[in-house]
Amino acid sequence: MGALMLQGTGSDVGKSVLVAGLCRAFANRGLTIRPFKPQNMSNNAAVTADGGEIGRAQALQAMACRTEPHTDMNPVLLKPQADHTSQLVVHGKVRGTLGGGNFRAARRVLMPDVLESWHRLREQCDVVVVEGAGSAAEINLREGDIANMGFARAADLPVVLVGDIDRGGVIAALVGTKAVLDPADAAMIRGFIINKFRGDPALFEDGYRQIEALSGWRGYGVVPWLRATAQLPSEDAVVLERSRQQTSGTIRIACPILPRIANFDDLDPLRAESAVELVMVPPGQVIPPDCVLIILPGSKATIADMAAIREQGWDIDILAHHRRGGAILGICGGYQMLGKRIRDPHGIEGSAGESDGLGLLDIETTLTTQKALRHVQGVALGHAFEGFEMHMGETGGPACARPFATLEGNRPDGAISADGRVMGSYVHGALASTDLRAAILQRLGSASDGHDHATAIDAALDGIAAELESRLDIEGLLELAQGGAHA
């Protein structure tokens, strides 16, 4: 049994994708592989086979390993919400709330939970590929760390450091990381990978050798800009803020970027449709008046995001769109916002309180202490689909007599307005259903390409694995994993 950990010089350097690609490359060699991330912070999550939740990136990495996602793959998940707090999920279940005042103390006591999952996972496979979080050089956060060097030291793992050359300064980022680390931490790092290179890698040959000389670490290769990454679900909402690229198409669908947007990968199947121009609307911009559909996405803090919608004036845009005859779809938290009232009597998402919704569906929602986490199958608009529920709320009202879907044969989900133009559902992932997506596009006066979303993701993982095979020393990385931190 072996293991290898990828850490980064910063956030968004491509660790998640590289771990997924290595998992698929190793799996393609006939090895049994598992992904692991000790601590993740993300509002994009997935439901696991054992009835919990983990970061979306770890679910994708499990797919790369050709195995079902499990809570042991991401034992600690922090989900940011309102009031500068995060919901704490341990072993797939909500354990409480963390804020700035108790974060460090609480994190320190979570190492036994992390190691418990780690030891179970290691017994199941040939190699575990571990992903760090943020930057390895955040020495101000080193005390009590469970995500980077703290875990690497506890598990005695060899570390390969990933640097992003696209953002510039990669030589300083890699060599500087060694300079600021405690020597015992730096000793865990056995090599580096240059990621997101554009152009001819030969032009960076001198820089590559200088990093080796200045750090004393071995280079394992230079990875080009991986275009197939665009086919994979993104985990971090920072991607939405940095890259507001719009797809082209004959119909326009808009989605506001809420402050606590969650599971926005629900929209990826629509983005891939050639007929669809998907517009992610950032703060400070109006929702395009010529869109045919507005999607209100999932939210980790529904009441706070409802307030943000009003602050941005998006409520005016949405109601005007509705008066013009436009369609609206709400998913999970977005579904709750479509109703008349949202109540949070227990302070689940921050301070206890309540808020008016948009009033487009005759429903009301009360947030509860029990979290629904389950895979579901159902029928909506006459077509079968699969997805998952992940919410802390109970919704009822006259509009629920017209459900969006029927789950597990007889359980109603969501609601549809009397005129059929406003729809809401608690189910994430439903738009990945080819037939259901086609039915929705048909209602909008367009047609679907008929592509299979899951097949496209799997093909992208194979493409990334093939690229890594040609660009990285895969044999060397396997030897490092099997030899341990001090081989």
C-alpha positions in Angstrom: 0.0 0.0 0.0 1.3 3.4 -0.9 0.3 7.1 -0.8 1.3 10.4 -2.3 0.2 13.9 -1.4 -0.1 16.9 -3.8 0.1 20.3 -2.1 0.1 23.7 -3.8 1.9 27.0 -3.6 -1.5 28.6 -3.5 -5.2 28.1 -4.0 -6.5 27.3 -7.5 -3.2 26.0 -8.8 -4.9 22.9 -10.2 -4.4 20.4 -7.4 -7.9 18.9 -7.7 -7.6 18.3 -11.4 -4.1 16.8 -11.1 -5.2 14.5 -8.3 -8.2 13.3 -10.5 -5.9 12.9 -13.5 -3.4 10.8 -11.5 -6.1 8.7 -10.0 -7.4 7.8 -13.5 -3.8 7.3 -14.8 -3.0 4.9 -11.9 -6.4 3.2 -12.2 -5.8 2.7 -16.0 -2.7 0.7 -15.0 -4.9 -1.8 -13.1 -4.3 -0.4 -9.6 -6.9 0.1 -7.0 -6.8 3.8 -6.2 -8.6 6.1 -3.7 -8.6 9.9 -3.4 -8.3 11.7 0.0 -8.6 15.3 1.1 -8.3 15.7 4.9 -10.0 19.0 5.0 -11.9 20.8 2.3 -13.8 24.1 2.2 -16.5 24.3 -0.4 -20.2 24.8 -0.9 -20.1 22.4 -3.9 -20.7 19.0 -2.3 -22.0 15.5 -3.3 -23.9 12.8 -1.5 -22.0 9.6 -0.9 -23.0 6.0 -1.0 -22.9 5.8 2.8 -25.4 8.6 3.2 -23.1 11.5 3.9 -21.6 14.4 2.0 -18.1 15.3 0.8 -16.6 18.0 -1.4 -17.6 17.8 -5.1 -13.9 17.5 -6.1 -13.5 14.3 -4.1 -16.6 12.8 -5.7 -15.1 13.6 -9.1 -11.8 12.0 -8.0 -13.7 8.9 -6.9 -15.2 8.7 -10.4 -11.7 9.0 -11.7 -10.8 6.0 -9.6 -13.9 4.2 -10.9 -15.3 3.8 -7.4 -18.2 5.2 -5.5 -17.6 8.3 -3.3 -17.4 7.7 0.4 -17.3 10.0 3.4 -13.8 8.7 4.3 -12.5 10.4 1.2 -13.1 13.8 2.7 -13.5 13.5 6.5 -13.7 17.2 7.3 -15.8 19.6 5.1 -16.3 23.2 5.9 -19.2 24.9 4.1 -19.1 28.7 4.3 -22.3 30.4 5.1 -23.5 33.8 6.4 -22.0 35.8 9.3 -18.4 34.7 8.6 -19.1 31.2 9.8 -18.9 27.7 8.2 -21.0 24.6 8.7 -18.7 21.8 10.0 -19.3 18.4 8.4 -17.3 15.5 9.9 -17.5 12.0 8.4 -20.3 13.2 6.2 -22.6 14.6 8.9 -23.1 18.1 10.3 -21.3 18.5 13.6 -21.8 22.2 14.2 -20.6 25.7 13.2 -17.2 27.2 13.1 -16.3 30.9 13.2 -13.1 32.9 13.3 -13.1 32.7 17.1 -13.2 28.9 17.4 -11.7 27.7 14.1 -8.2 27.0 15.2 -9.1 25.3 18.5 -11.8 23.2 16.8 -9.5 22.2 13.9 -6.8 20.9 16.2 -9.1 18.3 17.8 -10.2 17.0 14.3 -7.0 15.2 13.5 -8.2 11.9 15.1 -11.2 12.0 12.9 -9.1 12.6 9.8 -6.7 9.8 10.7 -9.5 7.4 11.4 -10.8 7.9 7.8 -7.3 7.8 6.5 -6.4 4.4 8.0 -9.7 2.9 6.8 -9.1 4.1 3.3 -5.5 2.9 3.1 -6.6 -0.7 3.8 -8.8 -0.7 0.7 -6.4 0.1 -2.1 -2.9 0.0 -3.6 -2.4 3.8 -3.6 -4.1 6.8 -2.0 -3.7 10.1 -3.8 -4.0 12.9 -1.3 -4.9 16.5 -2.0 -3.8 19.4 0.2 -5.8 22.6 0.7 -4.8 26.2 -0.2 -1.1 26.9 0.2 1.5 24.8 1.9 3.3 28.1 2.7 0.6 29.5 5.0 2.9 29.2 8.1 0.5 31.5 10.0 -2.0 28.6 9.9 0.5 25.8 10.6 -0.4 25.3 14.3 -3.1 22.7 14.5 -3.0 22.1 10.7 -4.8 19.0 9.4 -5.0 19.9 5.7 -1.3 20.2 4.6 1.9 19.7 6.4 0.2 18.8 9.7 -1.4 15.8 8.0 1.6 14.9 5.9 3.7 14.7 9.0 1.0 12.7 11.0 0.6 10.2 8.1 4.3 10.3 7.0 3.5 11.1 3.4 5.8 12.1 0.6 4.6 15.5 -0.8 4.9 16.8 -4.3 4.4 20.6 -4.6 2.3 22.0 -7.4 3.1 25.5 -8.9 0.9 27.4 -11.3 3.0 29.0 -13.9 0.0 30.8 -15.6 -0.3 33.2 -12.8 3.4 34.1 -12.9 6.1 34.0 -10.3 6.2 30.2 -10.2 10.0 30.0 -9.4 9.6 32.3 -6.4 6.4 30.5 -5.3 8.1 27.1 -5.3 11.5 28.1 -3.9 9.9 30.6 -1.5 7.7 27.9 -0.1 10.8 25.9 1.0 12.3 29.1 2.4 9.5 29.8 4.8 8.7 26.2 5.9 9.9 24.6 9.0 12.8 22.4 8.0 11.0 19.3 9.2 8.0 20.2 7.0 10.1 21.1 4.0 11.8 17.6 4.3 8.4 16.0 3.5 8.5 17.6 0.0 10.2 15.3 -2.5 9.5 17.1 -5.7 7.4 19.6 -7.7 5.1 19.8 -10.7 4.7 22.9 -12.9 1.1 23.2 -13.9 -0.9 25.3 -16.5 1.9 25.9 -18.9 1.0 27.6 -22.2 3.4 27.3 -25.1 6.6 25.4 -25.7 7.8 23.7 -22.4 11.4 23.9 -23.8 11.3 27.7 -23.2 11.1 27.0 -19.4 13.9 24.4 -19.3 16.3 26.8 -17.6 13.7 27.9 -15.0 12.9 24.3 -14.3 16.5 23.4 -13.6 16.9 26.5 -11.5 14.0 25.4 -9.3 15.6 22.0 -8.9 19.0 23.6 -8.0 17.6 26.2 -5.6 15.1 23.9 -3.8 16.9 20.6 -3.9 13.7 18.9 -5.1 13.2 16.8 -8.1 11.0 18.0 -10.9 8.3 15.5 -12.0 7.3 17.3 -15.2 5.5 20.3 -16.8 1.7 20.0 -17.4 0.2 22.1 -20.2 -3.0 24.0 -19.9 -5.5 21.1 -19.9 -8.5 22.1 -22.1 -10.4 19.0 -21.0 -10.6 20.6 -17.5 -13.4 22.8 -18.9 -15.6 19.7 -19.1 -15.2 19.0 -15.4 -17.3 20.4 -12.6 -15.6 23.3 -10.7 -15.5 23.2 -6.9 -14.6 26.8 -6.0 -16.9 29.7 -6.7 -13.8 31.8 -7.3 -13.8 30.3 -10.7 -17.2 32.1 -11.4 -15.8 35.4 -10.3 -12.5 35.2 -12.2 -13.8 33.7 -15.4 -17.1 35.1 -16.6 -16.9 33.6 -20.0 -20.2 33.0 -21.7 -21.0 30.2 -24.1 -22.7 31.0 -27.4 -26.1 29.8 -28.4 -29.5 30.7 -29.8 -31.2 31.0 -26.5 -29.9 32.8 -23.4 -30.2 31.4 -19.9 -29.0 33.5 -16.9 -28.0 32.7 -13.4 -27.0 35.3 -10.8 -23.8 34.6 -8.9 -25.0 34.6 -5.3 -22.6 35.3 -2.4 -23.1 31.8 -1.0 -23.9 30.0 -4.3 -23.7 26.2 -3.9 -23.5 23.3 -6.3 -23.4 25.5 -9.3 -22.1 22.5 -11.3 -25.9 21.7 -11.6 -25.7 24.1 -14.6 -22.8 22.4 -16.4 -25.0 20.2 -18.6 -26.8 23.3 -19.9 -23.5 25.1 -20.5 -22.5 22.2 -22.8 -25.6 22.6 -25.0 -24.7 24.3 -28.3 -28.1 26.0 -28.4 -27.6 27.6 -25.0 -25.7 30.8 -24.1 -25.3 30.5 -20.3 -24.7 33.8 -18.6 -23.4 33.8 -15.0 -24.4 37.3 -13.8 -21.8 38.8 -11.4 -22.7 41.4 -8.7 -23.2 44.9 -10.1 -24.7 43.7 -13.4 -28.3 43.3 -14.4 -29.9 40.0 -15.4 -30.1 40.2 -19.2 -33.7 41.1 -20.2 -33.6 38.9 -23.3 -33.0 35.6 -21.5 -35.6 33.0 -21.8 -34.9 31.3 -18.5 -33.5 32.5 -15.1 -32.1 29.8 -12.8 -31.8 30.5 -9.1 -29.1 28.1 -8.0 -28.4 26.3 -4.7 -27.4 28.5 -1.7 -25.6 27.7 1.6 -27.4 30.7 3.2 -30.8 31.2 1.6 -32.0 34.2 3.7 -28.7 36.0 3.3 -28.6 35.3 -0.5 -32.3 36.5 -0.7 -31.1 39.7 0.8 -28.3 39.9 -1.7 -30.7 39.5 -4.5 -32.6 42.5 -3.3 -29.4 44.5 -2.7 -28.4 43.9 -6.3 -31.8 44.7 -7.7 -32.0 41.2 -9.1 -35.5 40.8 -7.6 -36.7 43.6 -9.9 -35.1 41.9 -12.9 -36.6 38.5 -12.0 -40.1 39.8 -11.5 -39.9 41.8 -14.7 -38.8 38.7 -16.5 -41.7 36.9 -15.1 -44.2 39.6 -16.2 -42.8 39.4 -19.7 -43.6 35.7 -19.8 -40.2 34.3 -19.0 -39.5 31.0 -17.3 -37.8 30.6 -13.9 -36.2 27.5 -12.3 -35.1 27.3 -8.7 -32.9 24.5 -7.4 -32.7 23.7 -3.7 -32.1 27.1 -2.0 -33.2 28.8 -5.3 -36.5 26.9 -5.0 -37.0 28.2 -1.4 -36.4 31.8 -2.7 -39.2 31.4 -5.2 -41.8 31.0 -2.3 -43.5 33.6 -0.1 -41.6 33.1 3.1 -38.4 31.5 4.4 -38.0 31.0 8.1 -34.9 30.0 10.1 -36.1 29.8 13.7 -33.0 27.8 14.9 -30.3 30.0 13.3 -29.3 27.2 11.0 -27.6 29.5 8.5 -26.6 32.3 10.8 -28.8 34.4 13.0 -32.3 33.2 13.6 -34.8 35.1 11.5 -37.1 35.1 8.5 -37.5 36.7 5.1 -40.0 37.3 2.3 -39.2 35.3 -0.8 -40.0 36.3 -4.4 -43.6 35.1 -4.1 -43.6 33.4 -7.4 -44.7 30.1 -5.9 -47.3 29.7 -3.3 -45.0 27.9 -0.8 -43.3 28.6 2.5 -40.1 27.1 3.8 -38.9 26.4 7.4 -35.2 25.5 7.9 -34.8 22.6 10.2 -32.0 20.9 12.2 -32.2 17.7 10.2 -30.3 17.6 6.9 -31.7 15.6 4.0 -28.9 13.7 2.3 -30.0 11.0 -0.2 -29.6 9.8 -3.8 -32.9 9.9 -5.6 -34.5 8.6 -8.8 -37.7 10.1 -10.1 -39.8 11.4 -13.0 -40.2 15.0 -14.0 -42.0 16.5 -17.0 -42.6 12.9 -18.1 -38.9 11.8 -18.1 -36.8 9.7 -15.7 -33.8 11.3 -13.9 -31.3 10.7 -11.1 -29.9 13.2 -8.6 -29.4 13.9 -4.9 -31.0 15.9 -2.2 -28.9 18.0 0.2 -30.9 20.5 2.2 -32.0 21.6 5.7 -35.5 22.8 5.0 -39.1 21.7 4.8 -41.3 23.3 2.2 -45.1 23.2 1.8 -48.0 25.1 0.4 -50.7 25.0 -2.3 -48.2 25.0 -5.1 -46.8 21.7 -3.9 -50.0 20.1 -5.2 -48.3 20.6 -8.6 -45.0 18.9 -7.9 -42.0 19.3 -10.2 -41.1 15.6 -9.8 -42.2 12.4 -8.3 -39.4 10.6 -6.5 -39.1 6.9 -5.6 -42.5 6.2 -7.2 -44.7 8.3 -5.0 -42.9 11.1 -3.1 -43.6 14.5 -4.5 -40.7 17.0 -4.9 -40.8 20.7 -5.7 -43.6 22.7 -7.2 -44.7 24.3 -10.5 -46.8 27.4 -10.9 -50.3 27.2 -12.4 -49.1 28.7 -15.7 -46.1 26.3 -15.8 -43.5 29.0 -16.1 -42.1 28.9 -12.6 -40.6 25.6 -11.4 -38.6 24.6 -8.3 -37.0 21.4 -7.0 -34.8 20.2 -4.2 -32.9 17.8 -6.4 -29.4 18.5 -7.5 -28.0 17.0 -10.7 -31.4 16.6 -12.5 -30.2 18.6 -15.5 -27.6 15.9 -16.2 -30.5 13.7 -17.5 -30.4 14.0 -21.2 -34.2 13.5 -21.7 -35.2 15.9 -18.9 -32.9 18.5 -20.1 -34.2 18.1 -23.6 -37.8 18.5 -22.3 -36.9 21.8 -20.5 -35.2 23.2 -23.6 -38.2 22.2 -25.7 -40.4 24.3 -23.4 -38.0 27.2 -24.1 -38.4 26.8 -27.8 -35.1 25.1 -28.4 -33.6 21.6 -28.9 -30.9 19.6 -27.1 -27.8 18.1 -28.5 -28.6 14.9 -26.7 -25.2 14.6 -25.2 -24.6 12.4 -22.2 -23.1 14.5 -19.4 -21.6 11.6 -17.4 -20.0 10.1 -20.5 -18.4 13.5 -21.3 -16.9 13.9 -17.9 -15.5 10.3 -18.0 -14.0 11.0 -21.4 -12.4 14.2 -20.1 -10.8 12.3 -17.2 -9.3 9.8 -19.7 -8.0 12.7 -21.8 -6.4 14.4 -18.8 -4.9 11.1 -17.6 -3.4 10.5 -21.1 -1.9 14.0 -21.1 -0.3 13.4 -17.7 1.1 10.2 -18.9 2.9 12.0 -21.6 4.0 15.0 -19.6 4.8 13.7 -16.1 7.1 11.0 -14.8 4.3 8.7 -13.8 6.6 5.8 -13.0 8.6 8.1 -10.7 5.5 9.3 -8.9 4.3 5.7 -8.3 7.8 4.8 -7.0 7.6 7.8 -4.6 4.1 6.7 -3.4 5.2 3.2 -2.8 8.5 4.1 -1.1 7.1 6.5 1.5 8.2 9.9 2.7 11.8 9.0 3.5 12.7 6.6 0.8 
